[in-house]
């Protein structure tokens, strides 16, 4: 497992390293199935006390699939039919498609949501995958666990509206500031005035660099009196 992990996390792969990783994945699967069969026949394993307590609470609330007569610790064996074990076989293919594993993440965002978040970057609709899962878990912690789906949706909608209002406020302030800057830079009064000094300091001009860039222009030539 340590060798498989080392090859799976390489930051630079060649065809030989990918072939070796593919071979390691096959060997690891065979070894884990052998380990499961050996431990099942040689050891009696049971669920954790935490799992036992959670199962009993489900039985009392009527949400559990187990019969209410089941009490005490239940026997539990190693389960290889999980997504994490299933995903090991996709590592080589994913590396060939997307590069080394340090270059991509499971926190995916769809093209539509990415386009939507471009116009509304402060909303939650631009998040999907693990990012959205974290938000739902955080909102679930603020409920009283009764009809949690309805409470999560209600809090999600409030958070969405609050962030959308924040984005609109920031967009309005940015547009207002931009308009103010443009008005400050417009010359007031007579257009024939020789000099104009803007009251705004948002767009300063470097005089020395302006003189250097226009060295050959007679308009920038300064004559000192004798």
C-alpha distance (Angstrom), angle and dihedral (degrees) to the residues before:
residue distance angle dihedral
X1 . . .
X2 3.81 . .
X3 3.82 90.5 .
X4 3.80 91.8 48.1
X5 3.82 90.8 49.3
X6 3.82 91.6 49.5
X7 3.80 93.1 52.7
X8 3.82 93.7 41.9
X9 3.83 91.4 54.9
X10 3.81 97.1 46.4
X11 3.80 112.4 133.1
X12 3.80 93.1 -149.2
X13 3.79 123.6 40.0
X14 3.78 135.2 -172.3
X15 3.77 129.4 -171.7
X16 3.80 90.6 -96.9
X17 3.81 93.2 53.7
X18 3.80 91.2 48.6
X19 3.78 91.7 50.0
X20 3.80 89.9 49.8
X21 3.82 90.9 48.7
X22 3.80 90.0 50.9
X23 3.80 90.2 51.8
X24 3.81 91.1 47.2
X25 3.80 90.5 52.0
X26 3.81 90.9 55.5
X27 3.80 92.3 47.6
X28 3.81 92.0 46.2
X29 3.79 91.5 53.0
X30 3.80 91.4 51.1
X31 3.81 92.6 47.8
X32 3.82 93.5 48.5
X33 3.81 92.1 50.5
X34 3.80 89.2 49.6
X35 3.82 89.9 48.2
X36 3.81 90.7 50.7
X37 3.80 93.2 50.2
X38 3.82 92.6 46.5
X39 3.81 95.1 49.2
X40 3.80 93.5 45.6
X41 3.79 92.2 55.8
X42 3.81 96.4 39.6
X43 3.83 104.4 38.8
X44 3.80 137.7 42.4
X45 3.81 107.6 -136.8
X46 3.80 127.1 -173.2
X47 3.77 137.8 -172.2
X48 3.82 121.3 -86.2
X49 3.83 121.1 -95.9
X50 3.79 88.4 -111.4
X51 3.80 91.0 55.1
X52 3.80 90.9 47.2
X53 3.80 91.5 53.2
X54 3.81 92.5 47.9
X55 3.81 91.1 50.1
X56 3.79 92.4 50.9
X57 3.80 91.2 49.9
X58 3.80 90.1 52.2
X59 3.80 90.0 50.6
X60 3.81 91.9 52.2
X61 3.79 92.6 49.1
X62 3.80 91.7 46.9
X63 3.83 93.7 -122.3
X64 3.79 97.0 107.5
X65 3.80 123.6 95.4
X66 3.81 92.0 -144.3
X67 3.75 120.9 95.8
X68 3.76 116.3 -100.9
X69 3.80 91.0 -124.9
X70 3.81 91.6 67.9
X71 3.77 109.1 102.0
X72 3.79 136.7 166.1
X73 3.77 125.1 23.3
X74 3.77 119.1 -23.4
X75 3.79 122.5 -143.1
X76 3.76 113.4 -104.4
X77 3.80 129.2 -173.7
X78 3.77 133.3 -166.9
X79 3.81 111.7 -74.4
X80 3.80 117.2 -150.3
X81 3.81 93.6 171.7
X82 3.80 94.5 92.0
X83 3.78 131.3 114.5
X84 3.80 94.5 -113.0
X85 3.79 91.8 58.7
X86 3.80 91.1 42.2
X87 3.82 91.8 51.7
X88 3.82 93.0 59.0
X89 3.79 89.3 79.8
X90 3.82 91.6 57.5
X91 3.81 96.8 56.8
X92 3.80 97.3 89.9
X93 3.81 93.0 46.3
X94 3.82 91.8 47.4
X95 3.82 91.9 49.7
X96 3.81 90.6 51.2
X97 3.82 90.0 50.8
X98 3.81 102.3 39.6
X99 3.81 107.1 15.5
X100 3.80 129.6 -117.8
X101 3.80 118.2 -3.7
X102 3.81 93.3 -111.4
X103 3.81 89.2 65.8
X104 3.81 100.2 63.4
X105 3.77 139.3 36.8
X106 3.80 139.4 -154.7
X107 3.82 88.6 -122.4
X108 3.80 90.1 99.0
X109 3.79 127.2 177.7
X110 3.80 121.5 -161.4
X111 3.80 121.7 -125.3
X112 3.81 93.1 -112.5
X113 3.79 93.5 50.5
X114 3.79 91.1 44.8
X115 3.81 89.2 54.7
X116 3.82 90.6 46.4
X117 3.81 92.5 49.9
X118 3.82 89.1 52.9
X119 3.79 89.8 67.8
X120 3.81 95.6 32.8
X121 3.82 105.0 29.8
X122 3.80 94.6 164.6
X123 3.80 96.3 56.8
X124 3.78 125.9 96.9
X125 3.81 93.5 -130.3
X126 3.80 90.0 83.7
X127 3.79 90.8 66.5
X128 3.76 127.3 83.2
X129 3.79 139.0 154.7
X130 3.79 117.3 25.5
X131 3.80 92.8 -6.5
X132 3.79 92.3 59.6
X133 3.81 89.9 42.8
X134 3.81 90.5 58.1
X135 3.81 90.7 51.7
X136 3.80 92.2 51.5
X137 3.81 91.5 49.0
X138 3.81 90.8 50.0
X139 3.82 91.5 49.4
X140 3.80 90.8 47.2
X141 3.80 89.1 59.1
X142 3.81 90.3 59.8
X143 3.82 93.9 55.5
X144 3.81 128.5 85.9
X145 3.84 89.5 -123.2
X146 3.81 91.6 -112.0
X147 3.79 113.7 117.1
X148 3.80 86.2 -12.9
X149 3.82 94.3 175.7
X150 3.80 92.3 62.2
X151 3.81 92.8 46.1
X152 3.82 92.6 48.0
X153 3.81 91.1 50.5
X154 3.80 90.8 48.6
X155 3.81 93.6 50.2
X156 3.81 91.3 42.9
X157 3.81 90.6 54.2
X158 3.79 91.7 49.3
X159 3.79 92.0 49.0
X160 3.80 90.4 47.6
X161 3.80 92.5 52.1
X162 3.81 92.5 46.0
X163 3.79 92.9 52.0
X164 3.78 92.1 44.8
X165 3.82 89.7 51.8
X166 3.81 89.5 49.2
X167 3.80 90.8 51.9
X168 3.82 92.1 49.2
X169 3.80 90.6 49.3
X170 3.80 92.5 50.5
X171 3.80 91.2 45.4
X172 3.83 90.7 50.5
X173 3.82 92.3 48.7
X174 3.82 91.2 47.8
X175 3.81 92.0 50.5
X176 3.80 91.4 46.1
X177 3.81 92.1 49.7
X178 3.80 91.3 47.9
X179 3.82 91.1 51.8
X180 3.80 90.8 48.3
X181 3.80 91.7 51.6
X182 3.79 91.2 50.9
X183 3.79 91.4 50.0
X184 3.82 91.8 48.1
X185 3.79 91.5 54.0
X186 3.82 93.7 52.6
X187 3.84 113.9 99.1
X188 3.77 112.7 -114.9
X189 3.78 126.2 -143.0
X190 3.81 123.1 -5.5
X191 3.81 114.7 24.6
X192 3.82 90.0 -154.6
X193 3.79 92.3 67.5
X194 3.80 112.6 126.1
X195 3.79 94.9 -142.9
X196 3.76 133.5 29.3
X197 3.81 124.6 -177.0
X198 3.80 115.3 -163.7
X199 3.82 116.9 -138.3
X200 3.83 89.9 -142.0
X201 3.82 122.5 86.5
X202 3.79 96.0 -169.3
X203 3.83 95.5 101.6
X204 3.80 109.0 36.4
X205 3.80 121.7 -176.4
X206 3.79 123.5 -144.2
X207 3.81 106.4 -129.7
X208 3.81 95.6 -164.0
X209 3.79 93.5 53.5
X210 3.83 90.0 46.5
X211 3.82 90.7 54.0
X212 3.80 92.1 47.9
X213 3.80 93.0 49.6
X214 3.83 92.0 49.1
X215 3.79 98.6 40.1
X216 3.80 93.7 132.3
X217 3.81 95.1 47.2
X218 3.86 112.1 102.4
X219 3.78 89.8 -148.8
X220 3.81 88.9 68.0
X221 3.77 95.7 45.4
X222 3.80 112.0 112.7
X223 3.79 118.8 -151.5
X224 3.75 117.3 -161.3
X225 3.84 119.6 -152.1
X226 3.81 117.7 -107.9
